[in-house]
Amino acid sequence: MEKLFYPAIFHKAEEGGFWISFPDLPECFTEGEDMAQAYKMAVEALGPAIVSRKENQEEIPEATEIDKIDPGDGRVVIVEFDLLEYLKKHESKAVKKTLSIPKWLNEEAVALGVNFSQVLQEALMAKISKKE
């Protein structure tokens, strides 16, 4: 899973701070008291919006080119989002898997006290990391 980069429009809020909208994800809004907090909140807001679309098998839109966005009274800011990091942080619920391995391999691993779940997780993480 690669990193995603979405344009966000940072609008100055009347009461101070900023409110943020995403042209490519109209359901995604957030706010922050200053630019740093607003950016952090924008990154966090992308998580539920993208994960919800994935879970509902909806399209995850391509990012619109910034020169094609009319920010109105706001400013366009590119927000970087790492879906894999988000999932590691927020979606850590364990899922039971059934798998098959050769009998001899099972016996050797049991004799060594191997934690099968840990080995599988480490192997999958290594595989995913190579993909990026």
Disulfide bonds with the S-S distance in Angstrom:
none
